[in-house]
Amino acid sequence: MKRVAVFTSGGDAPGMNACIRAVVRGAVYHGLEVFGIRRGYSGMINGDIFQMSSHSVSNIVQRGGTVLKSARSKEFMTPEGRAKAYDQLKKFDIEGLVAIGGNGTFTGATLFFDEYGIPTVGAPGTIDNDLYGTDHTIG
């Protein structure tokens, strides 16, 4: 795996920027190219994807919300929407995803993995703390 993308989806939560920074810096440290997807699954469908670097995540920890912005996407919950998202990821040769969000984010990530097999890591980021199997989440 050489290219991964990180995105936030659903409601934002405190600490998401710290998680984004950790993902980007960790990926760069391990020799991966890392991309950001703006506005969650909506951005994935629309191709709002850009390359990130350690420099691009400097000084983001203290900022509120998520620098990648966040959105909910009804379109992604359809097979056609997920097919569009997959086509966009293929254009950028993205081979893995890091999804930061809550139960809706993880539901979408599971559907996407089941259909397209793209390895995905989920980072629990929710103020609802409604993810099974987690005692604590970002937020």
Backbone as a chain_set.jsonl record, in Angstrom:
{"seq": "MKRVAVFTSGGDAPGMNACIRAVVRGAVYHGLEVFGIRRGYSGMINGDIFQMSSHSVSNIVQRGGTVLKSARSKEFMTPEGRAKAYDQLKKFDIEGLVAIGGNGTFTGATLFFDEYGIPTVGAPGTIDNDLYGTDHTIG", "coords": {"N": [[0.847, -1.174, 0.0], [0.599, 2.158, -0.922], [-0.674, 4.596, -1.054], [-2.893, 6.463, 0.872], [-5.995, 7.74, 2.183], [-7.536, 10.19, 4.258], [-10.482, 11.036, 6.05], [-13.19, 12.941, 7.505], [-16.406, 12.437, 8.829], [-19.924, 13.015, 9.23], [-21.071, 14.474, 12.322], [-18.869, 16.933, 13.733], [-16.179, 16.618, 16.115], [-14.422, 17.49, 19.11], [-10.92, 17.243, 18.908], [-10.621, 15.974, 16.5], [-8.931, 17.216, 14.62], [-6.419, 16.769, 15.741], [-6.274, 14.027, 15.423], [-6.334, 13.828, 12.623], [-3.906, 15.093, 12.041], [-2.135, 13.267, 13.261], [-2.583, 10.973, 11.707], [-1.737, 11.859, 9.148], [0.968, 12.625, 9.608], [1.971, 10.188, 10.568], [1.57, 8.508, 8.346], [3.205, 9.742, 6.409], [5.691, 9.457, 7.681], [6.007, 6.718, 7.491], [6.438, 6.414, 4.821], [4.29, 6.662, 3.071], [2.052, 8.083, 0.659], [-0.26, 10.563, 1.379], [-3.64, 11.554, 1.359], [-6.209, 14.002, 1.682], [-9.703, 14.062, 2.179], [-12.176, 16.228, 1.55], [-15.165, 17.149, 3.264], [-16.193, 14.616, 3.942], [-17.994, 11.673, 2.996], [-19.411, 12.881, 0.937], [-17.501, 14.497, -0.322], [-15.854, 12.459, -1.195], [-17.42, 11.256, -3.147], [-17.662, 13.385, -4.933], [-15.065, 13.925, -5.657], [-13.425, 15.64, -4.165], [-10.607, 15.731, -3.313], [-7.321, 15.868, -2.094], [-3.73, 16.158, -1.997], [-1.831, 15.694, 0.976], [0.57, 16.847, 3.437], [3.17, 16.741, 5.94], [3.599, 19.381, 6.531], [1.164, 20.543, 5.804], [-0.504, 19.97, 7.899], [0.4, 21.358, 10.023], [0.018, 23.326, 12.93], [-2.766, 22.831, 13.346], [-4.008, 21.618, 15.44], [-5.032, 23.193, 17.523], [-7.218, 24.348, 16.4], [-10.768, 24.566, 16.029], [-13.396, 22.184, 15.274], [-13.1, 20.389, 12.22], [-10.436, 20.372, 10.0], [-10.734, 19.208, 7.577], [-13.329, 19.461, 7.043], [-16.738, 18.415, 7.347], [-19.466, 16.256, 6.557], [-22.734, 14.88, 6.066], [-23.95, 12.209, 4.035], [-26.46, 11.251, 2.052], [-26.444, 10.197, -0.457], [-24.192, 8.545, -0.538], [-25.069, 6.333, 0.777], [-26.34, 4.837, -1.063], [-26.01, 2.277, -3.578], [-25.172, 3.343, -6.041], [-24.038, 5.797, -5.344], [-21.851, 4.956, -3.803], [-20.436, 3.645, -5.783], [-19.667, 5.816, -7.384], [-17.977, 7.095, -5.566], [-15.963, 5.162, -5.304], [-14.919, 5.182, -7.908], [-13.782, 7.752, -7.931], [-11.769, 7.463, -5.971], [-10.164, 5.596, -7.279], [-9.147, 7.17, -9.36], [-7.199, 8.611, -8.07], [-5.525, 6.647, -7.271], [-5.829, 5.61, -4.685], [-5.378, 3.45, -2.015], [-6.119, 2.752, 0.533], [-8.103, 3.675, 3.419], [-8.728, 6.054, 6.049], [-11.14, 6.515, 8.281], [-12.711, 8.921, 10.146], [-14.996, 9.29, 12.602], [-18.395, 8.706, 13.677], [-21.032, 6.351, 14.447], [-22.556, 6.393, 12.033], [-20.603, 7.007, 10.134], [-18.977, 4.752, 10.351], [-20.769, 2.77, 9.59], [-21.139, 3.398, 6.879], [-18.473, 3.023, 6.034], [-18.155, 0.287, 6.462], [-20.023, -0.811, 4.648], [-18.84, 0.094, 2.274], [-16.329, -1.184, 2.345], [-17.187, -3.873, 2.273], [-18.248, -3.991, -0.301], [-16.18, -3.09, -2.037], [-13.705, -3.726, -0.996], [-11.644, -2.081, -0.035], [-9.084, -1.518, 2.179], [-9.761, -0.282, 5.404], [-9.378, 1.866, 8.137], [-10.917, 2.678, 11.122], [-11.336, 5.518, 13.079], [-12.654, 6.308, 16.094], [-14.624, 9.044, 16.39], [-16.692, 10.928, 17.988], [-19.225, 12.831, 19.582], [-21.295, 11.614, 20.723], [-20.62, 9.182, 21.802], [-21.404, 6.575, 21.064], [-20.504, 4.199, 20.005], [-20.183, 0.809, 19.725], [-18.142, -1.227, 21.725], [-16.209, 0.605, 22.385], [-14.739, 2.469, 24.954], [-13.99, 5.069, 25.171], [-13.95, 7.925, 23.04], [-12.709, 10.053, 20.385], [-13.567, 13.228, 21.164]], "CA": [[0.0, 0.0, 0.0], [1.426, 3.356, -1.037], [-1.486, 5.815, -0.973], [-4.057, 6.387, 1.749], [-6.741, 8.992, 2.333], [-8.203, 10.386, 5.542], [-11.649, 11.911, 5.975], [-14.084, 13.012, 8.651], [-17.775, 12.366, 8.349], [-20.918, 13.207, 10.284], [-20.83, 15.626, 13.179], [-17.476, 17.067, 14.15], [-15.931, 16.405, 17.538], [-13.119, 17.996, 19.535], [-9.832, 16.276, 18.773], [-10.508, 15.421, 15.145], [-7.74, 17.753, 13.961], [-5.255, 16.054, 16.274], [-6.273, 12.714, 14.781], [-5.93, 14.049, 11.226], [-2.463, 15.354, 12.055], [-1.44, 12.017, 13.572], [-2.682, 10.101, 10.532], [-0.89, 12.39, 8.078], [2.383, 12.508, 9.984], [2.315, 8.766, 10.627], [1.645, 7.985, 6.98], [4.417, 10.294, 5.79], [6.835, 8.825, 8.351], [6.134, 5.35, 6.99], [6.677, 6.431, 3.383], [3.059, 6.638, 2.289], [1.454, 9.334, 0.214], [-1.532, 10.692, 2.086], [-4.579, 12.498, 0.77], [-7.359, 14.394, 2.48], [-10.978, 14.135, 1.464], [-13.008, 17.255, 2.184], [-16.606, 16.938, 3.403], [-16.568, 13.215, 4.144], [-18.401, 10.851, 1.86], [-19.803, 13.766, -0.171], [-16.267, 14.831, -1.019], [-15.366, 11.256, -1.863], [-18.249, 11.102, -4.346], [-17.423, 14.508, -5.85], [-13.647, 14.051, -5.989], [-12.788, 16.735, -3.424], [-9.48, 14.981, -2.756], [-6.081, 16.619, -2.301], [-2.572, 15.584, -1.317], [-1.461, 16.339, 2.236], [1.952, 16.663, 3.872], [3.358, 17.122, 7.341], [3.444, 20.836, 6.596], [-0.247, 20.938, 5.671], [-1.215, 19.756, 9.164], [1.019, 22.164, 11.076], [-0.837, 24.312, 13.606], [-4.207, 22.588, 13.222], [-4.539, 20.985, 16.65], [-5.773, 24.148, 18.339], [-8.391, 24.831, 15.669], [-11.993, 23.821, 16.295], [-13.998, 21.444, 14.168], [-12.196, 19.542, 11.452], [-9.908, 21.105, 8.843], [-11.21, 18.541, 6.366], [-14.771, 19.704, 6.991], [-17.489, 17.192, 7.546], [-20.821, 16.294, 6.013], [-23.447, 13.611, 5.963], [-24.249, 11.99, 2.625], [-27.476, 10.239, 1.737], [-26.066, 9.571, -1.726], [-23.222, 7.476, -0.294], [-25.769, 5.163, 1.293], [-26.887, 4.103, -2.207], [-24.952, 1.605, -4.345], [-24.676, 4.244, -7.084], [-23.161, 6.769, -4.689], [-20.591, 4.29, -3.44], [-19.709, 3.392, -7.036], [-19.032, 7.089, -7.745], [-16.868, 7.305, -4.63], [-14.899, 4.229, -5.673], [-14.302, 5.697, -9.137], [-12.929, 8.894, -7.567], [-10.573, 6.955, -5.291], [-9.322, 4.969, -8.301], [-8.457, 8.231, -10.104], [-6.049, 9.03, -7.271], [-4.806, 5.423, -6.88], [-5.892, 5.468, -3.23], [-5.478, 2.028, -1.698], [-6.602, 2.553, 1.896], [-8.816, 4.818, 3.988], [-8.88, 6.259, 7.485], [-12.43, 7.17, 8.493], [-12.844, 9.471, 11.493], [-16.393, 9.646, 12.801], [-19.21, 7.918, 14.591], [-21.675, 5.137, 13.957], [-22.915, 6.546, 10.624], [-19.353, 6.924, 9.374], [-18.525, 3.363, 10.344], [-21.726, 2.011, 8.784], [-20.755, 3.638, 5.49], [-17.165, 2.404, 5.78], [-18.367, -1.163, 6.387], [-20.655, -1.078, 3.351], [-17.85, 0.344, 1.229], [-15.355, -2.275, 2.392], [-17.84, -5.107, 1.822], [-18.462, -3.944, -1.747], [-14.996, -2.788, -2.839], [-12.519, -4.326, -0.39], [-10.576, -1.132, 0.283], [-8.774, -1.563, 3.615], [-10.199, 0.936, 6.083], [-9.201, 1.971, 9.585], [-11.87, 3.617, 11.697], [-10.967, 6.201, 14.323], [-13.927, 6.753, 16.658], [-14.693, 10.465, 16.715], [-18.1, 11.262, 18.145], [-19.608, 13.362, 20.889], [-22.38, 10.771, 21.214], [-20.042, 8.008, 22.464], [-22.375, 5.518, 20.788], [-19.873, 3.133, 19.237], [-20.031, -0.423, 20.48], [-16.774, -1.712, 21.904], [-15.287, 1.679, 22.754], [-15.014, 3.15, 26.218], [-13.735, 6.487, 24.948], [-13.789, 8.305, 21.642], [-12.3, 11.434, 20.157], [-14.757, 14.046, 21.358]], "C": [[0.892, 1.237, 0.0], [0.649, 4.654, -0.868], [-2.715, 5.576, -0.106], [-4.742, 7.75, 1.793], [-7.429, 9.004, 3.685], [-9.393, 11.316, 5.332], [-12.408, 11.887, 7.289], [-15.501, 13.071, 8.111], [-18.733, 12.516, 9.518], [-20.625, 14.463, 11.082], [-19.373, 15.711, 13.59], [-17.379, 16.918, 15.668], [-14.572, 16.98, 17.891], [-12.064, 16.895, 19.421], [-9.682, 15.69, 17.387], [-9.266, 15.937, 14.431], [-6.471, 17.079, 14.465], [-5.148, 14.674, 15.64], [-5.833, 12.825, 13.324], [-4.422, 14.255, 11.16], [-1.682, 14.07, 12.317], [-1.462, 11.058, 12.384], [-1.721, 10.567, 9.447], [0.583, 12.215, 8.423], [2.824, 11.053, 10.058], [2.471, 8.158, 9.247], [2.913, 8.458, 6.284], [5.659, 9.627, 6.378], [7.08, 7.422, 7.803], [6.214, 5.278, 5.463], [5.44, 6.358, 2.514], [2.72, 8.033, 1.783], [0.083, 9.399, 0.872], [-2.358, 11.821, 1.475], [-5.667, 12.819, 1.784], [-8.586, 14.418, 1.596], [-11.845, 15.141, 2.216], [-14.476, 16.83, 2.178], [-17.013, 15.469, 3.377], [-16.927, 12.465, 2.88], [-18.869, 11.695, 0.678], [-18.586, 14.154, -0.994], [-15.674, 13.649, -1.757], [-16.129, 11.045, -3.171], [-17.9, 12.157, -5.392], [-15.956, 14.731, -6.196], [-12.948, 15.216, -5.321], [-11.636, 16.155, -2.599], [-8.197, 15.732, -3.078], [-4.952, 15.978, -1.504], [-2.23, 16.4, -0.075], [-0.003, 16.033, 2.55], [2.029, 17.008, 5.351], [3.169, 18.621, 7.515], [1.969, 21.252, 6.572], [-1.053, 20.716, 6.949], [-0.545, 20.473, 10.333], [-0.005, 23.14, 11.637], [-2.333, 24.085, 13.411], [-4.83, 22.071, 14.517], [-5.422, 21.94, 17.447], [-7.032, 24.685, 17.651], [-9.608, 23.955, 15.976], [-12.489, 23.085, 15.066], [-13.016, 20.492, 13.527], [-11.737, 20.306, 10.215], [-10.345, 20.467, 7.528], [-12.696, 18.794, 6.118], [-15.498, 18.357, 7.056], [-18.88, 17.354, 6.967], [-21.437, 14.908, 6.133], [-23.841, 13.448, 4.496], [-25.27, 10.874, 2.458], [-27.094, 9.49, 0.465], [-25.101, 8.413, -1.508], [-23.909, 6.205, 0.192], [-26.483, 4.389, 0.187], [-25.737, 3.407, -2.934], [-24.346, 2.506, -5.423], [-23.717, 5.284, -6.506], [-21.823, 6.161, -4.322], [-19.768, 3.965, -4.682], [-19.0, 4.662, -7.508], [-17.818, 7.352, -6.855], [-15.689, 6.407, -4.988], [-14.171, 4.709, -6.93], [-13.38, 6.874, -8.84], [-11.648, 8.42, -6.881], [-9.617, 6.302, -6.288], [-8.537, 6.008, -9.089], [-7.183, 8.676, -9.387], [-5.195, 7.848, -6.815], [-4.759, 5.244, -5.362], [-6.215, 4.021, -2.89], [-6.002, 1.737, -0.3], [-7.226, 3.824, 2.424], [-8.686, 4.851, 5.502], [-10.134, 7.101, 7.657], [-12.516, 7.629, 9.939], [-14.293, 9.909, 11.66], [-17.087, 8.71, 13.759], [-19.879, 6.74, 13.911], [-22.101, 5.236, 12.493], [-21.707, 6.43, 9.705], [-18.906, 5.476, 9.244], [-19.483, 2.456, 9.576], [-21.39, 2.163, 7.307], [-19.445, 2.96, 5.13], [-17.297, 0.891, 5.647], [-19.008, -1.547, 5.064], [-19.639, -0.958, 2.22], [-16.81, -0.77, 1.181], [-15.97, -3.566, 1.855], [-18.001, -5.141, 0.308], [-17.169, -3.835, -2.549], [-13.689, -3.282, -2.238], [-11.382, -3.376, -0.08], [-10.311, -1.185, 1.783], [-9.079, -0.222, 4.273], [-9.954, 0.82, 7.576], [-10.201, 3.005, 10.075], [-11.334, 4.203, 12.988], [-12.251, 6.772, 14.912], [-13.881, 8.209, 17.092], [-16.146, 10.892, 16.788], [-18.355, 11.85, 19.521], [-20.714, 12.511, 21.508], [-21.886, 9.572, 22.024], [-20.963, 6.798, 22.302], [-21.804, 4.38, 19.945], [-19.639, 1.926, 20.129], [-18.552, -0.803, 20.563], [-15.765, -0.636, 22.238], [-15.708, 2.27, 24.09], [-14.887, 4.656, 26.053], [-13.592, 6.726, 23.453], [-13.177, 9.698, 21.576], [-13.571, 12.261, 20.289], [-15.424, 13.722, 22.653]], "O": [[1.814, 1.355, 0.807], [1.235, 5.696, -0.572], [-3.471, 4.627, -0.313], [-4.138, 8.775, 1.478], [-7.851, 7.965, 4.193], [-9.328, 12.26, 4.544], [-12.291, 10.951, 8.079], [-15.763, 13.675, 7.071], [-18.398, 12.186, 10.656], [-20.007, 15.402, 10.58], [-18.713, 14.689, 13.774], [-18.361, 17.071, 16.393], [-13.66, 16.964, 17.065], [-12.308, 15.75, 19.801], [-8.713, 14.979, 17.119], [-8.611, 15.184, 13.712], [-5.545, 16.845, 13.689], [-4.047, 14.205, 15.352], [-5.047, 12.006, 12.846], [-3.743, 13.661, 10.323], [-0.673, 13.815, 11.659], [-0.459, 10.405, 12.095], [-0.975, 9.763, 8.888], [1.357, 11.709, 7.61], [3.938, 10.723, 9.652], [3.395, 7.382, 9.005], [3.61, 7.67, 5.645], [6.579, 9.272, 5.641], [8.226, 6.992, 7.668], [6.072, 4.202, 4.883], [5.534, 6.022, 1.333], [3.063, 9.035, 2.41], [-0.643, 8.406, 0.915], [-1.844, 12.884, 1.128], [-5.997, 11.997, 2.64], [-8.514, 14.752, 0.414], [-12.201, 14.926, 3.375], [-14.962, 16.234, 1.217], [-18.068, 15.124, 2.844], [-16.274, 12.592, 1.845], [-18.737, 11.268, -0.469], [-18.634, 14.142, -2.224], [-15.065, 13.808, -2.815], [-15.532, 10.692, -4.188], [-17.849, 11.865, -6.587], [-15.64, 15.644, -6.958], [-11.97, 15.734, -5.859], [-11.687, 16.099, -1.37], [-8.006, 16.183, -4.208], [-5.182, 15.341, -0.476], [-2.325, 17.628, -0.073], [0.583, 15.094, 2.011], [1.067, 17.505, 5.936], [2.64, 19.074, 8.53], [1.579, 22.205, 7.246], [-2.17, 21.22, 7.069], [-0.879, 20.229, 11.492], [-0.802, 23.711, 10.891], [-3.093, 25.049, 13.32], [-6.052, 22.087, 14.666], [-6.45, 21.53, 17.987], [-7.819, 25.4, 18.269], [-9.479, 22.744, 16.16], [-12.041, 23.345, 13.949], [-12.202, 19.865, 14.206], [-12.562, 20.83, 9.465], [-10.327, 21.118, 6.483], [-13.242, 18.38, 5.095], [-14.903, 17.303, 6.836], [-19.407, 18.464, 6.897], [-20.738, 13.906, 6.282], [-24.043, 14.439, 3.793], [-24.975, 9.703, 2.695], [-27.381, 8.301, 0.322], [-25.176, 7.405, -2.212], [-23.369, 5.111, 0.028], [-27.157, 3.396, 0.462], [-24.607, 3.895, -2.908], [-23.145, 2.439, -5.687], [-22.7, 5.606, -7.12], [-20.779, 6.784, -4.51], [-18.538, 4.005, -4.64], [-17.864, 4.6, -7.978], [-16.766, 7.777, -7.333], [-14.541, 6.853, -4.975], [-12.944, 4.647, -7.0], [-12.307, 6.983, -9.435], [-10.563, 8.921, -7.178], [-8.4, 6.437, -6.161], [-7.386, 5.765, -9.453], [-6.208, 9.07, -10.027], [-4.243, 8.028, -6.055], [-3.757, 4.777, -4.821], [-7.178, 3.442, -3.394], [-6.3, 0.586, 0.018], [-6.927, 4.92, 1.949], [-8.552, 3.815, 6.153], [-10.184, 8.255, 7.233], [-12.407, 6.816, 10.857], [-14.766, 10.794, 10.947], [-16.45, 8.013, 14.549], [-19.369, 6.198, 12.931], [-22.014, 4.242, 11.772], [-21.783, 5.829, 8.633], [-18.508, 5.03, 8.168], [-19.05, 1.473, 8.974], [-21.359, 1.18, 6.567], [-19.315, 2.387, 4.048], [-16.627, 0.279, 4.815], [-18.581, -2.508, 4.424], [-19.585, -1.801, 1.325], [-16.451, -1.245, 0.103], [-15.341, -4.273, 1.069], [-17.9, -6.206, -0.302], [-17.062, -4.421, -3.626], [-12.659, -3.257, -2.912], [-10.252, -3.822, 0.12], [-11.215, -0.926, 2.578], [-8.705, 0.835, 3.764], [-10.281, -0.19, 8.199], [-10.313, 4.087, 9.499], [-10.923, 3.469, 13.887], [-12.878, 7.634, 14.296], [-13.185, 8.563, 18.044], [-16.763, 11.184, 15.764], [-17.766, 11.413, 20.509], [-21.033, 12.669, 22.687], [-22.629, 9.012, 22.83], [-21.261, 6.092, 23.266], [-22.545, 3.682, 19.253], [-18.976, 2.021, 21.162], [-17.817, -0.706, 19.581], [-14.576, -0.929, 22.364], [-16.887, 2.536, 24.322], [-15.588, 5.425, 26.712], [-13.169, 5.846, 22.704], [-13.132, 10.424, 22.569], [-14.55, 12.007, 19.587], [-16.449, 14.318, 22.985]]}, "num_chains": 1, "name": "protein.A"}
